[in-house]
Amino acid sequence: MTEHEFDLTRRKVLGSIGAIGAASAGAGLGTSALFSDTESFENNTITAGELDLKVDWEEHYYDGSSGDQYVSYSDPGEGTVGFPDPDDPQVWIAEEDIPAFMRDTSIEAFPDPNNDGVQEVNTESFEYAPCEDGADLPKHLDPKADGALRTDDDDTWDDEEGYKPLVSLDDVKPGDFGELTLSFHLCDNPGYVWLQAANVAESGGPNPEPEQVAEGDDDNDADLAENIETVWWYDSRGDNVLQTDCEEKLYLTDSGTNPTTLYEVTLTKGSAELTELLGPGDYGGDGNFDQTDAIAATPNGDQILFYDKESGHLGTYDIDGDSFTDEGEISGDPGGIVLAGYSPSGTLWAASQDTNELYTVDPSGPSATSQGDTGIDLSGADLVFSSDGTMYIWTANTDADGLYKVDDPSSDPTAVPVDSSNIGEKDERITGLAIRDAGTGDLVGSDRDNDEIVVIDRTDGSISDRYPMTLGGEDYSYDFGDMTSGAFCGEVFRRGTLADDLETLAAGNGVPLDGNRASPFDELDDDPDSDDRECFPPSVNHFVGFAWWLPRDVGNEVQGDTVSFDLGFYAEQCRHNDGSRQEQPT
């Protein structure tokens, strides 16, 4: 996997909208992310690297026809999600029906090589590479162009006007709603990113019942955008669904207790506060789980898997149900498994300090299959995956401890140092590893020598912050164990009306996005251009969700109104820039 490749699954690459113009970027310059046919700024000198920005998308529309069998118009209670915004739901859908509902309401996508309106990134004849195939020019909105990857249907093409803007709303009825998840990919360097709109077009309909319009109003005024309500969010999971009733959580085990104790970890400004979830007396079955060196949260964050080194058993802890199940002995267990984690595609990986090899694990068996030698000493190590599919390993081997990575464990399990100058005997002995912000942020590790949770920069393996462990307000003496993180949910950054949104997005710089805005661990201030704003890392899939709906109580004053617009991004390289962006390059 090169630095320009991304771990692509149907779940991870849902999303982006707009016609994008990509450009190289130097000191003080940026990538023109809106509606430009130019590939570079011809009158500017490139002095500090490149910044390339690519996008892809999938769009949904519900009008009461397709997908209606999955919809409830009153809240049925637990096990459902309100759509499109849980804080102002128009309908409710059972959690198990959400994938089918999203499939039935998908109207167009990029890339869509089989033209079924649903995004596909890997097929027998097509493998999507964002930095090569992603959209970055207006021509990519043309579904009739040679090599086009946009869906070709009535939602994308008009025989008289040609290709349509991606967001094109007409004949919208009260109760209709739609959703898009924006995905953008920085292919070269970290960057500050803004969300913007352009090519906004509105028209008023005939309004067949003028008596419903207030006296003095123009019957042809376009009221649709003013009546459409919206929500925008950072979509940590990239699954096109806004869920706000959960948060990203950190978990830690201490195997110095008998059996192992599981804690939830809350990082505050001063400490890492531990809350016991599972302790001695809470385990069952034949595996006593007193040497649980490896844990991994499932992709949806509802369970934590335990591997007990001594018994070779796999166990599952149901977080919501607060219950533990011993799943039995793992077939093919090599012994000495001390690290485990889920890849973005949902595969459970583990590694053994006895063999120094990687393994894929089938929890349903359970069984383990060797995937090859890492080439490093895995004594006391742990692993975690970032959202782009890179595996990170911290090994506690005192002669060569530090952070390693495996770019593509499926094809080559060899681990290499992230930064060779940062490998060697350290002041920390990290036995547990997790990752922040749904796999896009910094690493978090448990340091047994200093009884601390530490934040690790995954670009060079350096320690950037420390949180002493506390339990019940007292200092906690930590022995050893593992870490994991789970329950990734969206964070809303704007609610309003479409009219107000478009005015803001089309004016000035647009809306500045924050590379760390979705983190539940940092307290950011309300100004996204403040010092708390962070860049977005490259070679990672970043998601911004957008949903709209026309409330059922809106009258006929919007009948026949239309609104259409394009969305896109602008990005500046982090180097030599501070994210303030006073003027947009021309």
Residue pairs with C-beta under 8 A, 6 or more apart in sequence:
1 7
1 389
1 390
1 407
1 408
2 407
3 538
3 539
4 129
4 131
4 132
4 187
4 188
4 539
5 129
5 131
5 388
5 539
6 12
6 13
6 129
6 130
6 131
6 185
6 388
6 389
6 539
6 540
6 541
7 343
7 344
7 345
7 387
7 388
7 389
7 390
7 541
8 121
8 122
8 128
8 130
8 541
9 121
9 122
9 344
9 345
9 346
10 119
10 120
10 121
11 237
11 238
11 239
11 344
11 346
12 238
12 344
12 345
12 387
12 541
13 56
13 119
13 121
13 128
13 130
13 183
13 238
13 541
14 58
14 119
14 181
14 183
14 238
14 239
14 240
14 543
15 56
15 57
15 58
15 180
15 181
15 182
15 183
15 235
15 238
15 240
15 543
15 544
15 545
16 55
16 56
16 57
16 110
16 135
16 180
16 181
16 182
16 183
16 184
16 544
17 55
17 57
17 59
17 166
17 167
17 180
17 182
17 546
17 566
17 567
17 568
18 34
18 35
18 55
18 57
18 135
18 166
18 182
18 566
18 567
18 568
18 569
19 34
19 35
19 135
19 137
19 138
19 140
19 141
19 166
19 566
19 568
20 33
20 34
20 35
20 53
20 54
20 55
20 135
20 136
20 137
20 140
20 568
20 569
21 32
21 33
21 34
21 35
21 36
21 37
21 38
21 39
21 136
21 137
21 138
21 568
22 31
22 32
22 33
22 39
22 52
22 53
22 54
22 136
22 137
23 30
23 31
23 32
23 36
23 38
23 39
23 40
23 41
24 31
24 39
24 40
24 41
24 46
24 50
24 51
24 52
25 31
25 46
25 49
25 50
25 51
25 191
25 571
25 572
25 573
26 44
26 45
26 46
26 47
26 48
26 49
26 573
27 47
27 48
27 573
27 575
27 576
27 577
28 576
28 577
29 41
29 44
29 46
29 572
29 573
29 585
30 51
30 191
30 192
30 570
30 571
30 572
30 573
30 577
30 581
30 585
31 51
31 52
31 53
31 191
31 570
31 571
31 572
32 38
32 41
32 570
32 585
33 53
33 193
33 194
33 196
33 568
33 569
33 570
33 571
34 196
34 198
34 566
34 568
34 569
34 570
35 138
35 198
35 199
35 566
35 568
36 137
37 137
37 138
37 139
40 46
41 585
44 585
48 573
48 575
48 576
49 188
49 189
49 573
49 575
50 188
50 189
51 186
51 188
51 189
51 191
51 571
51 572
51 573
52 131
52 136
52 186
52 187
52 188
53 136
53 184
53 185
53 186
53 187
53 191
53 569
53 571
54 130
54 131
54 133
54 134
54 135
54 136
54 184
54 185
54 187
55 110
55 134
55 135
55 136
55 182
55 183
55 184
55 185
55 568
55 569
56 109
56 110
56 111
56 119
56 128
56 130
56 134
56 135
56 183
57 109
57 110
57 119
57 135
57 166
57 180
57 181
57 182
57 183
58 106
58 108
58 109
58 110
58 118
58 119
58 180
58 181
58 240
59 106
59 107
59 108
59 109
59 155
59 166
59 167
59 178
59 179
59 180
60 102
60 105
60 106
60 107
60 178
60 179
60 180
60 240
61 105
61 107
61 155
61 176
61 177
61 178
62 71
62 83
62 91
62 105
62 176
62 177
62 178
63 173
63 176
64 173
64 175
64 176
66 104
66 105
67 100
67 101
67 104
67 105
70 93
70 94
70 97
70 98
70 100
70 101
70 104
71 91
71 92
71 93
71 101
72 80
72 91
72 92
72 93
72 94
73 91
73 92
74 92
75 82
75 89
75 92
76 92
76 94
79 94
79 95
79 96
80 92
80 93
80 94
80 95
81 92
81 93
81 95
81 98
81 241
81 243
82 88
82 89
82 90
82 91
82 92
83 89
83 90
83 91
83 92
83 93
83 177
83 241
84 90
84 177
84 178
84 179
84 231
84 242
84 547
84 548
84 549
85 229
85 231
85 242
85 495
85 547
85 549
86 242
86 243
86 244
86 245
87 231
87 244
87 492
87 495
88 229
88 231
88 549
90 175
90 177
90 549
90 551
90 552
93 101
98 241
102 240
102 241
103 118
106 117
106 118
106 119
107 117
107 151
107 153
107 155
108 117
108 150
108 151
108 153
108 155
108 156
108 166
109 117
109 118
109 119
109 120
109 150
109 151
110 119
110 135
110 140
110 149
110 150
110 151
111 119
111 120
111 121
111 126
111 128
111 133
111 149
111 150
112 118
112 119
112 120
112 149
112 150
112 151
113 120
113 123
113 125
113 126
113 149
114 120
114 123
115 151
115 152
115 153
116 151
117 151
117 153
117 155
120 126
120 128
121 127
121 128
122 128
130 185
130 187
130 541
131 185
131 187
133 149
134 185
135 141
135 149
135 150
139 145
140 148
140 149
140 150
141 150
141 156
141 163
141 164
141 165
141 166
141 566
142 148
142 150
142 162
142 163
143 150
143 151
143 152
143 153
143 156
143 157
143 163
144 152
144 157
144 163
150 156
150 163
155 164
155 168
156 163
156 164
157 163
157 164
158 164
164 564
165 199
165 201
165 564
165 565
165 566
166 180
166 566
166 567
167 180
167 564
167 565
167 566
167 567
168 562
168 564
169 178
169 224
169 228
169 548
169 562
169 563
169 564
170 561
170 562
171 560
172 224
172 228
172 550
172 558
172 561
173 550
174 550
174 551
174 552
174 553
174 554
175 549
175 550
175 551
175 552
176 549
176 550
177 547
177 548
177 549
177 550
178 547
178 548
178 549
179 240
179 545
179 546
179 547
179 548
180 240
180 545
180 546
180 547
181 235
181 238
181 239
181 240
181 543
181 544
181 545
181 546
182 195
182 543
182 544
182 545
182 546
182 567
182 569
183 238
183 541
183 542
183 543
183 544
184 193
184 536
184 542
184 544
184 569
184 571
185 539
185 540
185 541
185 542
186 193
186 536
186 537
186 538
186 539
186 540
186 542
186 571
187 538
187 539
188 538
189 538
189 573
189 574
189 575
190 515
190 535
190 536
190 537
190 538
190 573
190 574
190 575
191 535
191 536
191 538
191 571
191 572
191 573
191 574
192 512
192 515
192 533
192 535
192 536
192 571
192 572
192 574
192 577
192 579
192 581
193 512
193 513
193 515
193 536
193 542
193 569
193 570
193 571
194 509
194 510
194 511
194 512
194 513
194 569
194 570
194 571
194 581
195 232
195 505
195 510
195 511
195 513
195 544
195 567
195 568
195 569
196 505
196 506
196 509
196 510
196 511
196 567
196 568
196 569
196 570
197 501
197 502
197 505
197 506
197 510
197 565
197 566
197 567
197 568
198 506
198 565
198 566
198 568
199 564
199 565
199 566
200 502
200 506
200 563
200 564
200 565
201 562
201 563
201 564
201 565
202 222
202 224
202 225
202 561
202 562
202 563
202 564
203 220
203 222
203 561
203 562
204 218
204 219
204 220
204 221
204 222
204 223
204 560
204 561
205 220
205 558
205 559
205 560
205 561
205 562
206 219
206 220
206 559
206 560
207 213
207 219
207 220
207 556
207 557
207 559
207 560
208 556
208 559
209 556
210 219
212 555
212 556
212 557
213 219
213 557
222 561
222 562
222 563
223 557
223 558
223 561
224 498
224 550
224 558
224 561
224 562
224 563
225 497
225 498
225 499
225 502
225 563
226 497
226 498
226 499
227 497
227 550
227 551
227 554
227 557
227 558
228 497
228 498
228 499
228 548
228 549
228 550
228 563
229 495
229 496
229 497
229 498
229 548
229 549
229 550
229 551
230 494
230 495
230 496
230 497
230 498
230 501
230 546
230 547
230 548
231 242
231 492
231 494
231 495
231 545
231 546
231 547
232 492
232 493
232 494
232 495
232 501
232 511
232 544
232 545
232 546
233 242
233 490
233 491
233 492
233 493
233 544
233 545
234 490
234 491
234 493
234 513
234 517
234 518
234 543
234 544
234 545
235 242
235 490
235 543
235 544
235 545
236 248
236 437
236 438
236 488
236 489
236 490
236 491
236 518
236 543
237 438
237 488
237 489
237 490
237 543
238 541
238 543
240 545
242 490
242 492
242 545
242 547
243 489
243 490
244 489
244 490
244 492
245 489
246 301
246 487
246 489
247 487
247 489
247 520
248 301
248 436
248 437
248 438
248 485
248 486
248 487
248 488
248 489
248 519
248 520
249 264
249 265
249 301
249 485
249 486
249 487
250 264
250 265
250 266
250 267
250 434
250 444
250 453
250 483
250 484
250 485
251 262
251 263
251 264
251 265
251 277
251 295
251 297
251 304
251 434
251 483
251 484
251 485
251 486
252 262
252 263
252 264
252 265
252 274
252 432
252 446
252 453
252 481
252 482
252 483
253 260
253 261
253 262
253 263
253 292
253 295
253 306
253 432
253 481
253 482
253 483
254 260
254 261
254 263
254 478
254 479
254 480
254 481
255 290
255 291
255 292
255 293
255 479
255 480
255 481
256 478
256 479
256 480
256 481
257 279
257 280
257 290
257 479
258 280
258 288
258 290
259 279
259 280
259 282
259 283
259 288
259 289
259 290
259 292
260 289
260 290
260 291
260 292
260 306
260 308
260 481
261 276
261 278
261 279
261 280
262 276
262 277
262 278
262 279
262 295
262 304
262 317
263 274
263 275
263 276
263 277
263 471
264 274
264 275
264 277
265 272
265 273
265 274
265 275
265 453
265 483
266 272
266 273
266 275
267 273
267 444
267 453
267 467
267 521
268 467
269 523
270 467
270 468
271 467
271 468
271 469
271 470
272 452
272 453
272 467
272 468
272 469
272 470
273 470
273 471
274 469
274 470
274 471
274 476
276 471
277 317
277 319
277 322
278 317
278 324
282 324
283 289
283 315
283 324
283 326
284 324
284 325
284 326
285 313
285 315
285 325
285 326
285 328
286 311
286 313
286 326
286 328
287 308
287 311
287 312
287 313
287 315
287 326
287 328
287 329
288 308
288 310
288 311
289 306
289 308
289 311
289 313
289 315
289 326
290 308
290 310
291 308
291 309
291 310
291 311
292 306
292 307
292 308
292 309
292 315
292 481
292 482
293 307
293 309
293 337
293 338
293 339
293 431
293 480
293 481
293 482
294 306
294 307
294 309
294 337
294 338
294 339
294 340
294 350
294 382
294 482
295 304
295 305
295 306
295 307
295 340
295 481
295 482
295 483
295 484
296 304
296 305
296 340
296 341
296 342
296 348
296 484
297 303
297 304
297 305
297 342
297 484
297 485
297 486
297 487
298 304
298 305
298 342
298 486
299 342
299 344
299 346
300 486
300 487
301 319
301 486
301 487
301 488
302 318
302 319
302 320
302 486
302 487
303 316
303 317
303 318
303 319
304 316
304 317
304 319
304 484
304 486
305 314
305 315
305 316
305 317
305 340
305 348
305 363
306 314
306 315
306 316
306 317
306 324
307 313
307 314
307 315
307 330
307 337
307 340
307 350
308 314
308 315
309 335
309 336
309 337
309 338
311 329
312 329
312 330
312 333
312 335
313 326
313 327
313 328
313 329
313 330
314 327
314 328
314 329
314 330
314 361
314 363
314 366
315 324
315 325
315 326
315 327
316 324
316 325
316 327
316 363
317 323
317 324
318 324
318 325
319 486
319 487
327 363
327 366
328 366
329 366
330 361
330 365
330 366
330 367
330 368
331 365
331 366
331 367
331 368
332 359
332 367
332 368
332 369
332 370
333 368
334 352
334 354
334 355
334 357
334 359
334 368
334 370
335 352
335 354
336 352
336 353
336 354
336 355
337 350
337 351
337 352
337 353
337 359
337 368
338 351
338 352
338 353
338 378
338 380
338 381
338 382
338 482
339 350
339 351
339 378
339 381
339 382
339 383
339 393
339 433
339 482
340 348
340 349
340 350
340 351
340 361
340 383
340 482
341 348
341 349
341 383
341 384
341 385
341 391
341 484
342 348
342 349
342 385
343 349
343 385
343 389
343 391
343 409
344 385
344 387
344 388
344 389
344 439
345 389
347 360
348 360
348 361
348 362
348 363
349 358
349 359
349 360
349 361
349 371
349 383
349 385
349 391
349 409
350 358
350 359
350 360
350 361
350 368
351 357
351 358
351 359
351 374
351 378
351 381
351 383
351 393
352 359
352 378
353 377
353 378
353 379
353 380
353 381
355 370
355 373
356 373
356 374
356 375
356 376
356 377
356 378
357 370
357 371
357 372
357 373
357 374
357 413
358 370
358 371
358 372
358 374
358 406
358 409
358 413
359 368
359 369
359 370
359 371
360 368
360 369
360 371
361 367
361 368
361 369
362 368
362 369
371 409
371 410
371 413
372 412
372 413
372 414
373 413
373 414
374 393
374 404
374 406
374 413
374 414
374 415
375 413
375 414
375 415
376 393
376 395
376 397
376 400
376 404
376 415
377 395
377 397
377 399
377 400
378 393
378 395
378 397
379 395
379 396
379 397
380 395
380 396
380 397
380 429
380 431
380 480
381 393
381 394
381 395
381 396
381 397
382 393
382 394
382 430
382 431
382 432
382 433
382 445
382 482
382 483
383 391
383 392
383 393
383 433
384 391
384 392
384 433
384 434
384 435
384 443
384 484
385 391
385 392
385 435
385 439
386 392
386 435
386 439
386 440
386 458
386 540
387 438
387 439
387 440
387 540
387 541
388 439
388 539
388 540
388 541
389 408
390 405
390 406
390 407
391 405
391 406
391 409
391 415
392 403
392 404
392 405
392 418
392 433
392 435
392 443
392 458
393 403
393 404
393 405
393 406
393 415
393 433
394 401
394 402
394 403
394 404
394 430
394 433
394 443
394 445
394 456
394 461
395 401
395 402
395 404
396 429
396 430
396 431
398 425
398 429
399 424
399 425
400 423
400 424
401 423
401 424
401 425
401 426
401 429
401 430
402 417
402 418
402 422
402 423
402 424
402 426
402 461
403 417
403 418
403 419
403 422
403 443
403 456
403 458
403 460
403 461
404 415
404 416
404 417
404 418
405 415
405 416
405 418
406 412
406 413
406 414
406 415
406 416
417 423
417 461
418 458
418 459
418 460
418 461
419 459
419 460
419 461
419 462
422 460
422 461
422 462
423 461
427 449
427 450
428 445
428 447
428 449
428 450
428 452
428 454
428 463
429 447
429 448
429 449
430 445
430 446
430 447
430 448
430 454
430 456
431 446
431 448
431 480
431 481
431 482
432 445
432 446
432 481
432 482
432 483
433 443
433 444
433 445
433 446
433 456
433 482
433 483
434 443
434 444
434 445
434 483
434 484
434 485
435 441
435 442
435 443
435 444
435 458
435 485
436 442
436 443
436 444
436 485
436 519
436 521
437 516
437 518
437 519
438 488
438 518
439 540
440 537
440 540
440 542
441 516
441 519
442 455
442 456
442 457
442 458
442 464
443 455
443 456
443 457
443 458
444 453
444 454
444 455
444 456
444 483
444 485
445 453
445 454
445 456
445 483
446 452
446 453
446 454
446 478
446 481
446 482
446 483
447 453
447 454
447 466
447 478
448 478
448 479
448 480
450 466
450 468
451 468
451 469
451 475
451 476
451 477
451 478
452 466
452 467
452 468
452 469
453 466
453 467
453 469
454 463
454 465
454 466
454 467
455 463
455 464
455 465
455 466
455 467
456 462
456 463
456 464
457 463
457 464
459 537
468 475
469 475
469 476
469 478
470 476
490 518
490 545
491 517
491 518
491 520
493 511
493 513
493 517
493 528
494 501
494 511
498 548
498 563
502 565
504 510
504 511
505 511
505 567
509 570
509 581
509 584
510 570
511 528
512 528
512 529
512 533
512 579
512 581
513 528
513 536
513 544
514 524
514 528
514 532
514 533
514 534
515 533
515 534
515 535
515 536
515 537
515 542
516 522
516 524
516 532
516 533
516 534
517 524
517 528
517 533
522 532
524 530
524 532
524 533
525 532
529 579
529 580
533 579
535 574
535 579
536 542
536 571
546 567
550 558
570 581
570 584
572 579
572 581
